Amino acid sequence: MLTRLWLLVNRFATWKSVLLFLVLFIVMTALMLGKPLGTAQVNEYSNGAGILDGTWNYTPEKTYDILDRQGELGRRAYSTLATLDFVYIIIYTPFLALSLAFLLQRLLAPASALQKSSLLPFVSGLADLGEGVCIHVMLANYPNRLMSIARLANYFTMIKTIAFALCMVGVLLLALTWGIKSLTARK
């Protein structure tokens, strides 16, 4: 199954698809960070209580401290943001996978085991999906304290954050390497 997914990603790793998903990624990132649907709106409604998605290694107690401080309006805005995050996953996962595949195809031999690293964005996407489900369950059951779900959400958040950061750094470093290699090859 992973081989089929990898082959599919590689087949669609073209300039056009990378560019299309880059534009969608930029638009979705702006929506996720701004107003009226994003983090800025949640922070305004919740007096800066923050969101779990952007918190590193939170405890169940910290989870409910954040949700308590968000207030009713903040939690409602956070629920909207968490729903929008599902769309964001559908955008950033293929963007990162296609970008990595596109760059790896140009820098490494086809048989290189590192070619498969273009699947890492799916780890981030699946962890983000798990995090989002946990957040929705906690918000739907608030004020009940679902400590096991809060703990699970934290694990998903850490996996998502590490995988996403590795993917972003990988895309940037590979793009820089490819750019330098292309420039020096022309001389």
N, C-alpha and C positions, 0 to 999 in steps of 0.2 A: 504494500500500500504506500509506504514512504517513497519507494522507487517511482511509482506512478505519479505521485504528487511532485516529486523532484523533476521528472520528465515533463510534466505539464508546466511547471514554473519555467523551466528552461525553454520550452517551446514558445512561450509568450514573453520572454525576456527581450523585448525589442525597444528601440528608442521611443517609438510611439506609445507603447504601453507604460514604460517608465515615466515618460513625460505626462501622460494622462493621469496616472496615479500620484505623481508629484503635485500636480495642480489640485487634485482632490484632497490630498494630504494637507496642503497649505490652507485650503479653504476650511476643512474640518478642524484643523488645529486652531485657526482663528475663532471658529464657533465654540470650540471647547474651552478656550481661554477667556473669551469676552462676554459681552452681554447681547441679548437677554437670556441666553441659554447656558452659558458657560460658568467657569469657576469664578470669574469676577462677580457674576450675579449672585452666586451662592455666598461668596464672602460678604457682599453688601447686605444681603438679607440676614446673615448669621453673625454680623459684627466680627468678621474675620476668624470664625471658628475653624475654618479650613475644611478639607475633605480627606477621606481616607486614602483615596487614590494617590495623593501626593505626600503621604506620610510614610516614613520608613520605620518598619519594625514596631508597629503599634500593638499594645496589649488589648485584651477585651475591655479593660477598664478605660483605657485611653479612647477606644472606639466609642464607648457610650458617653464619655466626657465630651467628645466632639459632637456627637448626635444631640446630646442635651443642650449644648451651647448654641447649636444651629437654630434652635427654636422651630416652631411649626412652619413658618414661611421658608426658612433656610432648608429644612428637611424636604419640603415640597420641591424647592428649586434643585436640591441635590438629587432627588428622584428623577427629575427631568434630565439633569446632566448625566446621571447613571444610565438612563435609557439611550440618550444620544451617544454615549460611549460604545454601545453595541454597534452603531453605524460606524463609528471611528475605527473599531477593530476591523471591520470589513474593508476599510480604506487603507489603514496603515500596514496591515499584515501583507497584502499583496504588493503594496508599494515597496516595502523593505525586501521582501522575497525576490521580486522582479529586479530591483536595483542590485541586490547582491549577486543574483544569477547573471545579470547583464555584465557586471564588472568582472566577476570571476571567469566568465567565458573568455574575456579578452585578456586576462592576466595569467591564467593557469592552464595547464594541459587538461584536456577533457577527462583524462583518467585520474586526475588528482582527487584524493579523498576530500580535500578542502572544498571542492565544488558543492558537496552536500550541505555545507554550512548555510546555503541559501534557504534551508528549511528552518533555521533558528527563529525567524519571525513568527512561525506558527506556534512555537513554544510560548512566546510573548502573547500572541493572540488568544491562545487557549487559556493561559493563566489570567489574562484580562477578562475573559468571558466568565471564568470561575469567580473572580473577584466581584464582577458586576452582579452576578446571580446572588452572591452572599450579601452584597450591599442592599439589593432589592428586598431580599428576605428580611434583613434586619429592619429596614425602613417600613416594610409592610406590617411587621410585628411590633413596632415601637409603641409603647414604652417597655414592652417585655424585653428582658436581657437574654439574648441568645449567645452565651459566651463561647460555645464551641464554634458557632458560625462566625463570630468575630475573629476567633483564633485562625480559622480556616481562611478567612478573607485576607488576613495578614500574610499568611504563607503564599497565597496567590499573588498578592501585591509585590512581595519580595521577588518571586520568580519572574513576574512580568517586568518589573523594573530592571532587574539584572539583564534579562534577555533583550529587552528593548534597548538598553544602553549599549550592549555589545553590538547589536545590529546597527545602531546609528553610528557608533564609532567605526565599525567595519565599513559601512557605506562611505563615510567621509575619507577614511584612510585609503580605501581601494580607489575611490574617485581621484584622490590626489595622486596616488601612484600611477594610475592609468594616464592622468593628465601629463605628468612629468615624463612618463615613458613615451607618450605620443609626441610631445614636444621635442624630446631628444632624438627620436627616430627620424624626425623631419630634417635635422641638421646634417 
